[in-house]
Amino acid sequence: MKKILIVDDEEKLRGLMGRVIKLEGFDVFEAGDIKSAWKKLDQSEIDVVLCDVKLPDGNGVEFSKALKEKYPLLEVILLTAYGNIPDGVQAIKNGAFDYITKGDDNNKIIPLLYKAIEKTELNRRVVSLEKQLGERRSFDAIIGKSRNLQACIDLARRVAPTDTTVLLLGETGTGKEVFAQSIHQASNRAKKSFVAINCSAFGKDLLESEMFGHKAGAFTGAVRDKKGLFEEANNGTIFLDEIGELAPELQAKLLRVLESGEFIKIGETHPTKVNVRVIAATHRDLPKQIEAGEFRSDLFYRLSVFQITLPALRERSADIGALASSFATQFALKTNKKITSLSPDFIHALEKNPWNGNIRELKNVIERSVILTDGPMLDIESLPFEMQHPRQDGGKNMSAFSLASSEKLHLQKVLNYTNGNKAEAARLLEIGIATLYRKIDEYKL
């Protein structure tokens, strides 16, 4: 049953109008002033507000603006005993559905109500569809169908519509920021800011200024007022990466934000209020840090209301092919190359790699392969040498972009060129034979 709120200080008129509207099958609520109207609105999901322009504690035209700001999906019909064009124009600008004169337009009220109800239903359907579409799109950025990844996505979908603080756990490079962005995009805050900060990227004093802002003159170099990232993220989401690196003083300040929604800028004495959802992430073992006295237990409990532990890439090897293909397409566009496929040997080598750097390392390897490939297919020859010839002793592979990896690959190419003749290889490399033997031993060539 659709709900109508009548706001009018004339009790008899209000009651008569309510009886007429009830005969149409609507559920009717009444209020004699704006204060009472807000209470009714907070208690029930009202569809349409019928509101007098002149009220004891305010003006209906201005009230309609506040109504649409707080409840954008409902519709407002303004009623006035003395209609005038400026008020009518302002009412429509403020978002009112219509503006009519009492007495002269009484026969218009019921038809208008039905039209306003239709608009309200349309508004709610559009928002519902946008939310569903936004949720689907938000998690499209997370590539992979493996069971353990899908379990994490399911948890993220469930928590996204709430304002609950989320703690993302997992090794470095597992995609925690992508998850944080997806949760934000599937939330009711999706149209507001998503702000990310790496807590390990700044010193304590600079990080405090970045997070909470400062007043001009608060310290040397503070020549103007600065908004902090919490203020920038107001009504949106802030992502605090590497939260385990946060200094104890800032841990206390963050705890206050989580508990009261306020903080004090550097150089100020009064608090700033914010409404921010916090998503934090770390690869560290926070309980161990708590035992070592490096992390506050009360902050941990506030941050870890809802935990999601992201799997390492080696734990979801079935997703490597899809991730590699996506990265190859991405880097091919950037380098203006036409990469159309990945060879079976290439994918097999990727799946056998331990990926200590997880998705971030895989992304680097694919970028390297695209740069080195001239044809339409990424083949195993474009991979780092240690991935083409994995060690059998379980040793740790080097990063695709490390200097040692490049040197090892170059040494192997020269040795292949000389058919294993180390003296000739040393001559071509312009190094001593003893140095060559040492490097062969170092790289297990």
CORJO-V240349 format. One line per field, one symbol per residue. psi: psi as a letter, one per 30 degrees, with the letter a starting at -180 (. if undefined). burial: + if it has 24 or more other C-alpha atoms within 12 Angstrom, else -. Layout:
BEGIN
psi = ???
burial = ???
END
This chain:
BEGIN
psi = kkkkkkjkfjeeeeeeeeeeeeffglkklkkfleeeeeeeeffljkekkjklejlegakeeeeeeeefeeiffllkkkkkfjkleeeeeeeeefgkeljlkkdegeffeeeeeeeeeeeeeeeeeeeeeeeeeeeeeefffjkkgleeeeeeeeeeeefeflgkkkjklllkgfheeeeeeeeefglfgefakjkkkjffflleeeeeeeeflllkgflkfiflkkklfeeegkgbkkjjlhfffkkeefeeeeeeeeefgllklkflfklkkljkkkklllfljeeeeeefgfkkeeeeeeehejkkjkkleffhfffeeeeeeeeeeefeeeghlijflkleeeeeeeffkfifgbeeeeeeeeeeeeefkfafkklffflleffeikkfgglkllkfgleeeeeeeeeeeeeeeghgjeeeeeeefhlleeeeeeeeeegh.
burial = -++++++++----+--++--+----+++++++++--++-++---+++++++++++---+++++++-++--++++++++++------++-+++-+++++++++------++-+++-++--+----------+--++--++-++++-+--++-++-+++-++++++++++++++++++++++++++++++++--+++++++-----+++++++++++----------++++++++++++++++++++++--++-+++-++----++++-----+-+++++++++++-+--------++--++-+++-++++++++++++-+++++++++++-++----+-+-++---++-+++++++-+++++++++++++++++---++++++++++++-+------+++++---+-++++++-++------+--++---------+--++--+-+
END
